[in-house]
Amino acid sequence: MENDFLSMFLQQVALDMLPVLAALAAAALIALAKKLWAEAKAAYPQATDQLEWAAGIAVKAAEQAGGVQLAEEKKAYAVKFIQDWLASNKLNIDVGLVEAAVEAAVWDELNSPEAKARAKAK
């Protein structure tokens, strides 16, 4: 009986802590991504500027091309779009950096407070 109570109590504590831990993990990943992006921008400013531009275009193209597609399919479309553009411009950028640029562009274009304000104004 006491073991059941203790087990149920610990289970409830774990369930209550899970959202907090998930938020902390997400914040840590965002901070790490921002740090890595800042380092890349400092080391390769021209390439990262071009990558940011291409990511913005790719995210818009993915949104227009697949209104009902899943987010992962849109991300794959945007990454492929950028990789093709980079190859045509003879630029070699790590796919992880390309994916990070796509995620940043999605935030800027769709999820940031500024993007939400633009959407409400329409």
KOLGUKE-294333 format. One line per field, with one value per residue: residue number from 1; residue in one letter; x, y, z of N, C-alpha, C, O, CB in turn. Coordinates in nm, 3 decimals, padded with zeros to 5 digits. Each point is the difference from the previous one (the first is absolute). Glycine has a CB too. Example, Ala and Ser with C-alpha at 12.3 -4.5 7.8 and 13.67 -1.06 7.14 Angstrom:
2
resi	c(1,2)
resn	c(A,S)
npx	c(01.319,00.154)
npy	c(-00.569,00.222)
npz	c(00.780,-00.197)
capx	c(-00.089,00.082)
capy	c(00.119,00.119)
capz	c(00.000,00.006)
cpx	c(00.090,-00.077)
cpy	c(00.120,00.109)
cpz	c(00.000,00.073)
opx	c(00.104,00.051)
opy	c(-00.002,00.111)
opz	c(00.066,00.017)
cbpx	c(-00.293,00.067)
cbpy	c(-00.115,-00.174)
cbpz	c(00.059,-00.232)
//
This chain:
122
resi	c(1,2,3,4,5,6,7,8,9,10,11,12,13,14,15,16,17,18,19,20,21,22,23,24,25,26,27,28,29,30,31,32,33,34,35,36,37,38,39,40,41,42,43,44,45,46,47,48,49,50,51,52,53,54,55,56,57,58,59,60,61,62,63,64,65,66,67,68,69,70,71,72,73,74,75,76,77,78,79,80,81,82,83,84,85,86,87,88,89,90,91,92,93,94,95,96,97,98,99,100,101,102,103,104,105,106,107,108,109,110,111,112,113,114,115,116,117,118,119,120,121,122)
resn	c(M,E,N,D,F,L,S,M,F,L,Q,Q,V,A,L,D,M,L,P,V,L,A,A,L,A,A,A,A,L,I,A,L,A,K,K,L,W,A,E,A,K,A,A,Y,P,Q,A,T,D,Q,L,E,W,A,A,G,I,A,V,K,A,A,E,Q,A,G,G,V,Q,L,A,E,E,K,K,A,Y,A,V,K,F,I,Q,D,W,L,A,S,N,K,L,N,I,D,V,G,L,V,E,A,A,V,E,A,A,V,W,D,E,L,N,S,P,E,A,K,A,R,A,K,A,K)
npx	c(00.082,00.285,00.023,-00.267,00.112,00.268,-00.135,-00.178,00.240,00.168,-00.241,-00.039,00.305,00.000,-00.248,00.133,00.271,-00.142,-00.031,00.283,00.148,-00.125,00.107,00.296,00.013,-00.090,00.223,00.231,-00.085,-00.001,00.293,00.117,-00.123,00.132,00.289,-00.007,-00.094,00.246,00.209,-00.121,00.019,00.310,00.067,-00.162,-00.067,-00.041,-00.131,-00.209,-00.107,-00.065,-00.148,-00.206,-00.083,-00.067,-00.187,-00.194,-00.040,-00.064,-00.242,-00.146,00.021,-00.135,-00.256,-00.058,00.028,-00.224,-00.290,00.059,00.345,-00.022,00.116,00.145,-00.100,00.112,00.285,00.034,-00.064,00.230,00.229,-00.051,00.019,00.291,00.116,-00.075,00.140,00.273,00.025,-00.034,00.253,00.226,-00.171,00.168,-00.274,00.086,-00.269,00.051,-00.028,-00.266,-00.146,00.071,-00.135,-00.275,-00.019,00.036,-00.236,-00.211,00.055,-00.046,-00.275,-00.174,00.076,00.063,-00.219,00.046,-00.192,-00.236,00.009,-00.033,-00.259,-00.148,00.048,-00.174)
npy	c(-00.119,00.127,-00.088,00.159,00.263,-00.008,-00.035,00.254,00.191,-00.059,00.048,00.296,00.079,-00.082,00.181,00.262,-00.027,-00.025,00.310,00.042,-00.183,00.140,00.284,-00.104,-00.119,00.272,00.168,-00.191,00.028,00.316,00.014,-00.183,00.173,00.267,-00.129,-00.092,00.282,00.153,-00.195,00.048,00.316,-00.014,-00.178,00.152,00.367,-00.150,-00.257,00.155,00.190,-00.257,-00.140,00.240,-00.013,-00.303,00.018,00.208,-00.181,-00.258,00.128,00.095,-00.286,-00.145,00.189,-00.058,-00.319,-00.053,00.207,-00.302,-00.012,-00.122,00.280,-00.231,00.120,00.289,-00.115,-00.140,00.271,00.157,-00.209,00.002,00.315,-00.001,-00.228,00.161,00.262,-00.142,-00.116,00.284,00.121,-00.267,-00.023,-00.269,00.094,-00.278,-00.120,00.160,00.272,-00.095,-00.050,00.289,00.139,-00.156,00.100,00.303,-00.014,-00.114,00.251,00.201,-00.110,-00.048,00.140,00.325,00.097,00.057,-00.237,00.100,00.294,-00.119,-00.160,00.258,00.161,-00.222)
npz	c(00.000,-00.034,-00.308,-00.074,00.127,-00.158,-00.281,00.023,00.081,-00.253,-00.200,00.101,-00.028,-00.304,-00.071,00.124,-00.176,-00.299,-00.018,00.137,-00.206,-00.256,00.088,00.038,-00.292,-00.137,00.145,-00.103,-00.305,00.008,00.113,-00.229,-00.232,00.108,00.006,-00.298,-00.112,00.133,-00.136,-00.287,00.024,00.067,-00.256,-00.227,00.034,-00.272,00.120,00.181,-00.240,-00.165,00.244,00.040,-00.303,00.006,00.258,-00.138,-00.249,00.172,00.158,-00.263,-00.131,00.246,-00.006,-00.302,00.013,00.226,00.053,00.102,00.052,00.284,00.085,-00.165,-00.282,00.074,00.072,-00.281,-00.155,00.146,-00.059,-00.311,-00.017,00.111,-00.185,-00.263,00.106,00.063,-00.290,-00.137,00.179,-00.064,00.326,00.103,00.213,00.170,-00.154,00.281,-00.157,-00.151,00.274,00.113,-00.252,00.048,00.298,-00.087,-00.212,00.210,00.180,-00.230,-00.103,00.270,00.277,-00.008,00.206,-00.312,-00.086,00.187,-00.127,-00.295,00.087,00.111,-00.275,-00.175)
capx	c(-00.082,00.088,00.074,-00.091,-00.011,00.127,00.010,-00.095,00.050,00.116,-00.049,-00.064,00.106,00.067,-00.091,-00.005,00.130,00.031,-00.007,00.108,00.124,-00.006,00.023,00.141,00.077,-00.021,00.073,00.143,00.028,-00.011,00.119,00.114,-00.013,00.033,00.144,00.067,-00.030,00.080,00.139,00.007,-00.011,00.127,00.105,-00.035,-00.115,-00.063,-00.071,-00.118,-00.100,-00.064,-00.078,-00.121,-00.086,-00.052,-00.092,-00.126,-00.068,-00.037,-00.114,-00.119,-00.033,-00.055,-00.134,-00.089,-00.007,-00.068,-00.082,-00.050,00.106,00.052,00.112,00.126,00.008,00.032,00.140,00.081,-00.011,00.079,00.142,00.038,00.001,00.123,00.116,00.009,00.045,00.141,00.079,00.004,00.089,00.129,00.023,-00.007,-00.036,-00.044,-00.145,-00.050,-00.014,-00.114,-00.122,-00.015,-00.045,-00.141,-00.075,00.000,-00.088,-00.138,-00.032,-00.012,-00.107,-00.131,-00.030,00.048,-00.105,-00.015,-00.073,-00.140,-00.060,-00.024,-00.114,-00.123,-00.024,-00.053)
capy	c(00.119,00.116,00.005,00.054,00.144,00.061,-00.011,00.096,00.133,00.027,00.011,00.131,00.100,-00.007,00.058,00.145,00.058,-00.020,00.122,00.091,-00.054,00.015,00.141,00.027,-00.062,00.080,00.126,-00.029,-00.024,00.128,00.078,-00.059,00.030,00.142,00.015,-00.057,00.085,00.122,-00.036,-00.019,00.133,00.071,-00.064,-00.001,00.092,00.002,-00.127,-00.009,00.094,-00.065,-00.112,00.057,00.043,-00.120,-00.067,00.075,-00.033,-00.142,-00.019,00.054,-00.092,-00.123,00.031,00.016,-00.124,-00.108,00.050,-00.106,-00.095,-00.002,00.091,-00.065,00.001,00.137,00.023,-00.072,00.077,00.122,-00.037,-00.039,00.125,00.072,-00.077,00.018,00.137,00.006,-00.072,00.080,00.114,-00.059,00.019,-00.125,00.028,-00.119,-00.017,00.038,00.146,00.028,-00.032,00.104,00.121,-00.020,00.014,00.142,00.069,-00.035,00.085,00.139,00.019,-00.052,-00.015,00.110,00.097,00.090,-00.072,-00.011,00.134,00.020,-00.084,00.063,00.124,-00.032)
capz	c(00.000,00.007,-00.126,-00.101,00.024,-00.037,-00.145,-00.058,00.032,-00.086,-00.137,-00.013,00.002,-00.130,-00.099,00.023,-00.033,-00.141,-00.081,00.040,-00.056,-00.146,-00.030,00.025,-00.108,-00.121,00.017,-00.013,-00.142,-00.071,00.036,-00.069,-00.143,-00.018,00.020,-00.117,-00.115,00.017,-00.033,-00.145,-00.062,00.020,-00.081,-00.143,-00.010,-00.132,-00.020,00.087,-00.052,-00.115,00.051,00.061,-00.109,-00.065,00.092,-00.001,-00.126,00.002,00.092,-00.069,-00.109,00.059,00.049,-00.115,-00.076,00.070,00.110,00.087,00.030,00.136,00.022,-00.039,-00.146,-00.038,00.037,-00.098,-00.125,00.016,00.006,-00.137,-00.077,00.035,-00.046,-00.145,-00.023,00.039,-00.101,-00.123,00.027,00.038,00.143,00.075,00.140,00.071,00.000,00.132,00.000,-00.088,00.076,00.103,-00.068,-00.033,00.125,00.035,-00.095,00.037,00.115,-00.044,-00.096,00.040,00.141,00.085,00.030,-00.114,-00.104,00.044,-00.014,-00.142,-00.038,00.053,-00.074,-00.134)
cpx	c(00.087,00.079,-00.087,-00.013,00.126,00.018,-00.091,00.047,00.116,-00.041,-00.064,00.103,00.072,-00.087,-00.008,00.129,00.031,-00.013,00.111,00.132,00.004,00.027,00.147,00.088,-00.015,00.077,00.151,00.037,-00.006,00.123,00.124,-00.004,00.035,00.150,00.076,-00.023,00.082,00.147,00.018,-00.007,00.129,00.109,-00.025,-00.118,-00.070,-00.083,-00.125,-00.108,-00.074,-00.088,-00.129,-00.099,-00.067,-00.100,-00.135,-00.081,-00.051,-00.120,-00.128,-00.045,-00.063,-00.141,-00.099,-00.020,-00.084,-00.080,-00.047,00.108,00.040,00.123,00.133,00.016,00.036,00.146,00.092,00.000,00.089,00.150,00.049,00.010,00.130,00.123,00.018,00.052,00.148,00.088,00.011,00.091,00.137,00.038,-00.017,-00.023,-00.058,-00.153,-00.060,-00.021,-00.116,-00.131,-00.024,-00.050,-00.148,-00.085,-00.008,-00.093,-00.147,-00.044,-00.026,-00.123,-00.140,-00.032,00.042,-00.115,-00.025,-00.081,-00.147,-00.070,-00.030,-00.121,-00.131,-00.036,-00.061,-00.149)
cpy	c(00.125,00.014,00.056,00.151,00.072,00.001,00.102,00.144,00.038,00.015,00.137,00.113,00.004,00.063,00.152,00.069,-00.005,00.127,00.100,-00.046,00.013,00.146,00.037,-00.058,00.080,00.132,-00.021,-00.023,00.130,00.085,-00.054,00.031,00.146,00.023,-00.050,00.087,00.129,-00.027,-00.017,00.134,00.079,-00.056,00.014,00.093,-00.003,-00.127,-00.009,00.099,-00.061,-00.116,00.050,00.042,-00.121,-00.073,00.070,-00.031,-00.144,-00.025,00.052,-00.094,-00.128,00.023,00.009,-00.131,-00.107,00.046,-00.108,-00.103,00.008,00.090,-00.062,-00.003,00.140,00.032,-00.068,00.073,00.124,-00.031,-00.038,00.123,00.075,-00.075,00.014,00.140,00.014,-00.067,00.082,00.123,-00.045,00.032,-00.133,00.033,-00.127,-00.006,00.036,00.150,00.042,-00.026,00.104,00.129,-00.011,00.018,00.147,00.078,-00.031,00.086,00.144,00.023,-00.036,00.011,00.116,00.095,00.098,-00.065,-00.014,00.134,00.031,-00.080,00.060,00.125,-00.025,-00.009)
cpz	c(00.000,-00.130,-00.111,00.014,-00.046,-00.152,-00.069,00.023,-00.091,-00.147,-00.023,00.000,-00.135,-00.109,00.015,-00.041,-00.150,-00.084,00.033,-00.060,-00.152,-00.041,00.021,-00.111,-00.129,00.009,-00.016,-00.147,-00.081,00.029,-00.071,-00.149,-00.027,00.013,-00.123,-00.124,00.008,-00.035,-00.150,-00.072,00.014,-00.090,-00.150,-00.026,-00.136,-00.023,00.087,-00.043,-00.118,00.045,00.066,-00.108,-00.067,00.089,00.004,-00.125,00.003,00.090,-00.064,-00.112,00.054,00.051,-00.116,-00.075,00.069,00.119,00.095,00.035,00.147,00.009,-00.044,-00.151,-00.051,00.031,-00.102,-00.134,00.007,00.001,-00.140,-00.090,00.023,-00.050,-00.150,-00.033,00.034,-00.104,-00.128,00.016,00.050,00.145,00.070,00.147,00.059,00.008,00.137,00.011,-00.089,00.074,00.110,-00.062,-00.037,00.126,00.041,-00.092,00.028,00.118,-00.047,-00.088,00.053,00.149,00.089,00.030,-00.116,-00.112,00.037,-00.010,-00.146,-00.046,00.048,-00.079,-00.137,-00.002)
opx	c(-00.026,00.025,00.049,00.002,-00.008,00.045,00.042,-00.012,00.002,00.057,00.022,-00.012,00.028,00.051,-00.009,-00.003,00.082,00.092,00.052,00.075,00.105,00.071,00.058,00.096,00.098,00.061,00.068,00.105,00.082,00.056,00.082,00.103,00.068,00.057,00.090,00.091,00.052,00.065,00.100,00.072,00.040,00.083,00.095,-00.109,-00.122,-00.113,-00.104,-00.118,-00.123,-00.108,-00.105,-00.120,-00.121,-00.100,-00.104,-00.121,-00.112,-00.089,-00.105,-00.119,-00.096,-00.086,-00.112,-00.108,-00.063,00.043,-00.025,-00.028,-00.023,00.067,00.084,00.112,00.077,00.068,00.097,00.103,00.073,00.078,00.108,00.092,00.064,00.092,00.113,00.083,00.075,00.106,00.107,00.049,00.080,00.115,-00.092,00.091,-00.080,-00.065,-00.114,-00.096,-00.072,-00.092,-00.115,-00.082,-00.073,-00.104,-00.106,-00.071,-00.085,-00.111,-00.101,-00.069,-00.099,-00.117,-00.045,-00.099,-00.113,-00.085,-00.088,-00.119,-00.104,-00.079,-00.100,-00.118,-00.061,-00.059)
opy	c(00.094,00.112,00.075,00.073,00.103,00.098,00.067,00.084,00.109,00.080,00.062,00.096,00.108,00.073,00.071,00.115,00.077,00.028,00.066,00.081,00.029,00.026,00.075,00.064,00.021,00.043,00.083,00.046,00.021,00.062,00.078,00.033,00.030,00.079,00.067,00.017,00.047,00.083,00.043,00.023,00.071,00.075,00.017,-00.048,00.004,00.006,-00.046,-00.029,00.010,-00.022,-00.061,-00.025,-00.002,-00.053,-00.065,-00.022,-00.027,-00.079,-00.065,-00.023,-00.051,-00.087,-00.050,-00.026,-00.081,-00.019,00.029,-00.098,00.101,00.025,00.068,00.014,00.014,00.066,00.061,00.010,00.030,00.072,00.042,00.011,00.046,00.062,00.011,00.017,00.063,00.052,00.005,00.054,00.081,00.030,-00.076,00.046,-00.069,00.102,00.046,00.046,00.095,00.081,00.038,00.069,00.099,00.066,00.047,00.090,00.087,00.053,00.060,00.101,00.057,00.020,00.008,00.003,00.041,00.064,00.013,00.006,00.058,00.049,-00.006,00.031,00.090,-00.025)
opz	c(-00.075,-00.046,-00.085,-00.099,-00.067,-00.059,-00.094,-00.088,-00.057,-00.074,-00.104,-00.076,-00.053,-00.085,-00.100,-00.042,-00.049,-00.078,-00.090,-00.054,-00.058,-00.096,-00.079,-00.044,-00.072,-00.098,-00.059,-00.045,-00.089,-00.091,-00.048,-00.059,-00.098,-00.076,-00.050,-00.081,-00.102,-00.063,-00.058,-00.098,-00.092,-00.052,-00.077,-00.032,-00.005,-00.048,-00.046,00.013,-00.009,-00.054,-00.019,00.012,-00.023,-00.049,00.003,00.008,-00.042,-00.034,00.009,-00.017,-00.057,-00.014,00.009,-00.053,-00.067,00.114,00.117,00.069,00.066,-00.100,-00.057,-00.051,-00.095,-00.079,-00.044,-00.066,-00.095,-00.062,-00.040,-00.081,-00.094,-00.054,-00.048,-00.089,-00.074,-00.035,-00.062,-00.099,00.046,00.030,-00.031,00.069,-00.063,00.024,00.007,00.062,00.032,-00.007,00.024,00.060,00.008,-00.004,00.044,00.045,-00.014,00.001,00.035,00.015,-00.044,00.035,00.114,-00.073,-00.025,-00.062,-00.085,-00.034,-00.032,-00.080,-00.071,-00.017,-00.058,-00.105)
cbpx	c(-00.155,-00.009,00.089,-00.128,-00.145,00.054,00.014,-00.175,-00.074,00.087,-00.060,-00.192,00.001,00.068,-00.122,-00.156,-00.004,-00.169,-00.298,-00.197,-00.093,-00.235,-00.294,-00.142,-00.129,-00.288,-00.249,-00.104,-00.176,-00.307,-00.185,-00.097,-00.246,-00.283,-00.120,-00.117,-00.285,-00.224,-00.077,-00.178,-00.284,-00.149,-00.059,00.194,00.238,00.302,00.322,00.265,00.263,00.302,00.316,00.254,00.269,00.314,00.299,00.228,00.259,00.327,00.259,00.194,00.284,00.317,00.211,00.182,00.286,00.135,-00.045,-00.196,00.105,-00.155,-00.210,-00.122,-00.246,-00.306,-00.161,-00.155,-00.309,-00.268,-00.135,-00.205,-00.316,-00.206,-00.147,-00.273,-00.307,-00.174,-00.181,-00.281,-00.281,-00.044,00.011,00.063,00.036,00.279,00.137,00.214,00.319,00.231,00.150,00.266,00.305,00.166,00.180,00.307,00.267,00.143,00.241,00.317,00.267,00.140,00.066,00.330,00.174,00.304,00.297,00.182,00.229,00.323,00.248,00.171,00.251,00.265)
cbpy	c(-00.219,-00.137,-00.269,-00.290,-00.148,-00.173,-00.310,-00.249,-00.140,-00.207,-00.312,-00.187,-00.142,-00.282,-00.285,-00.156,-00.142,-00.260,-00.099,-00.026,-00.189,-00.217,-00.023,-00.065,-00.248,-00.148,-00.001,-00.146,-00.252,-00.072,-00.026,-00.216,-00.206,-00.016,-00.093,-00.246,-00.143,-00.003,-00.155,-00.250,-00.071,-00.028,-00.177,-00.188,00.139,00.137,-00.064,-00.044,00.184,00.088,-00.070,00.103,00.204,00.032,-00.011,00.202,00.193,00.018,00.086,00.256,00.145,00.015,00.172,00.263,00.134,-00.128,00.150,00.132,-00.085,-00.258,00.033,-00.153,-00.201,00.001,-00.045,-00.229,-00.114,00.031,-00.122,-00.234,-00.032,00.034,-00.173,-00.179,00.021,-00.051,-00.224,-00.132,00.056,-00.013,00.316,-00.164,00.316,-00.100,-00.227,-00.242,-00.071,-00.142,-00.282,-00.174,-00.062,-00.225,-00.277,-00.110,-00.096,-00.290,-00.208,-00.084,-00.103,-00.172,-00.245,-00.022,-00.061,00.044,-00.138,-00.192,00.019,-00.010,-00.196,-00.120,00.012,-00.095)
cbpz	c(00.195,00.295,00.158,00.096,00.262,00.278,00.117,00.125,00.295,00.235,00.097,00.190,00.302,00.158,00.098,00.229,00.277,00.106,00.078,00.268,00.250,00.083,00.147,00.291,00.179,00.068,00.214,00.277,00.113,00.104,00.271,00.230,00.076,00.165,00.299,00.179,00.088,00.241,00.281,00.121,00.140,00.290,00.263,00.011,00.170,-00.039,-00.011,00.176,00.085,-00.090,00.054,00.186,-00.014,-00.079,00.135,00.126,-00.081,-00.009,00.191,00.072,-00.079,00.078,00.186,00.034,-00.027,-00.191,-00.266,-00.169,-00.302,00.135,00.248,00.259,00.085,00.121,00.289,00.182,00.061,00.190,00.278,00.113,00.109,00.256,00.236,00.056,00.123,00.276,00.159,00.044,00.007,-00.268,00.021,-00.235,00.015,00.109,-00.181,00.035,00.009,-00.196,-00.072,00.074,-00.096,-00.183,00.028,00.039,-00.157,-00.083,00.117,-00.003,-00.131,-00.224,-00.154,-00.026,00.267,00.122,00.025,00.189,00.236,00.044,00.079,00.244,00.180,00.056)
//
